């Protein structure tokens, strides 16, 4: 029978990928949805664009997490993508309410 530390070393990368796919993918999709509001278009179109794009981004993030070689690369890839979207989302968050 396998000991707990050996089993944990075997299962931990899989659990990390599952958490990255669910939480990281959701966070990335939400960030992209907010960042879409920074696009130069009408607010209603930007909201629809962000919502539709978020489904593709979430799907791509889940595929990415399980396609890369290691769980570390999965997390790094999600963080790099989030870092690219963060300035646009930040500008929307700090722009204040608009009509």
VEXDREN-2710 file (C-alpha; in Angstrom, 1 decimal):
% VEXDREN-2710
k/r/px/py/pz
1/UNK/0.0/0.0/0.0
2/UNK/1.2/3.5/-0.9
3/UNK/2.0/5.9/1.9
4/UNK/0.3/9.2/2.3
5/UNK/3.3/11.4/1.3
6/UNK/3.9/9.3/-1.9
7/UNK/0.2/9.5/-2.8
8/UNK/0.1/13.3/-2.1
9/UNK/3.1/13.8/-4.4
10/UNK/1.3/11.9/-7.1
11/UNK/-2.1/13.6/-6.7
12/UNK/-1.0/17.2/-5.9
13/UNK/-0.2/18.2/-9.5
14/UNK/-3.6/17.0/-10.6
15/UNK/-5.4/18.8/-7.9
16/UNK/-3.4/21.9/-8.7
17/UNK/-4.4/21.7/-12.4
18/UNK/-8.1/21.2/-11.4
19/UNK/-8.0/24.3/-9.2
20/UNK/-6.2/26.2/-11.9
21/UNK/-8.8/25.2/-14.5
22/UNK/-11.8/26.1/-12.3
23/UNK/-10.6/29.1/-10.3
24/UNK/-7.9/30.4/-12.6
25/UNK/-10.0/30.0/-15.7
26/UNK/-12.9/31.7/-14.1
27/UNK/-10.8/34.6/-12.9
28/UNK/-9.2/35.0/-16.4
29/UNK/-12.6/35.0/-18.1
30/UNK/-14.0/37.5/-15.7
31/UNK/-10.9/39.7/-16.1
32/UNK/-11.3/39.6/-19.9
33/UNK/-15.0/40.4/-19.6
34/UNK/-14.2/43.5/-17.6
35/UNK/-11.3/44.4/-19.9
36/UNK/-13.6/44.3/-22.9
37/UNK/-15.3/47.4/-21.5
38/UNK/-12.2/49.4/-22.3
39/UNK/-12.7/48.7/-26.0
40/UNK/-13.7/51.8/-28.1
41/UNK/-17.3/50.8/-28.7
42/UNK/-20.7/51.4/-27.2
43/UNK/-21.0/50.1/-23.7
44/UNK/-23.8/47.6/-24.6
45/UNK/-21.7/46.2/-27.4
46/UNK/-18.6/46.0/-25.1
47/UNK/-20.7/44.1/-22.5
48/UNK/-21.9/41.6/-25.0
49/UNK/-18.4/41.2/-26.5
50/UNK/-17.0/40.6/-23.0
51/UNK/-19.6/38.1/-22.2
52/UNK/-19.2/36.1/-25.4
53/UNK/-15.5/36.2/-25.3
54/UNK/-15.4/35.0/-21.7
55/UNK/-16.9/31.6/-22.7
56/UNK/-14.1/31.1/-25.2
57/UNK/-11.4/32.3/-22.8
58/UNK/-12.6/30.0/-20.1
59/UNK/-12.7/27.1/-22.4
60/UNK/-9.2/27.9/-23.7
61/UNK/-7.9/28.3/-20.2
62/UNK/-9.2/24.8/-19.2
63/UNK/-7.7/23.3/-22.3
64/UNK/-4.4/25.1/-21.6
65/UNK/-4.2/23.9/-18.0
66/UNK/-4.4/20.3/-19.0
67/UNK/-2.3/20.5/-22.2
68/UNK/0.9/22.0/-20.7
69/UNK/3.6/19.8/-19.4
70/UNK/3.4/20.8/-15.7
71/UNK/1.1/22.4/-13.2
72/UNK/3.6/25.2/-12.7
73/UNK/3.5/26.1/-16.4
74/UNK/-0.3/26.0/-16.2
75/UNK/-0.3/28.6/-13.4
76/UNK/2.4/30.7/-15.0
77/UNK/0.4/30.8/-18.3
78/UNK/-2.7/31.9/-16.5
79/UNK/-0.8/34.6/-14.6
80/UNK/0.8/35.9/-17.8
81/UNK/-2.5/36.1/-19.6
82/UNK/-4.0/37.9/-16.5
83/UNK/-1.1/40.3/-16.5
84/UNK/-1.8/41.2/-20.1
85/UNK/-5.5/41.9/-19.4
86/UNK/-5.0/43.6/-16.0
87/UNK/-4.2/47.2/-17.3
88/UNK/-7.3/47.3/-19.4
89/UNK/-9.5/46.0/-16.6
90/UNK/-7.8/48.4/-14.2
91/UNK/-8.6/51.4/-16.4
92/UNK/-12.3/50.3/-16.4
93/UNK/-12.4/49.8/-12.6
94/UNK/-10.9/53.3/-12.0
95/UNK/-12.7/55.2/-14.7
96/UNK/-15.7/55.7/-12.4
97/UNK/-19.3/55.4/-13.3
98/UNK/-20.3/56.3/-16.8
99/UNK/-23.7/56.8/-18.5
END
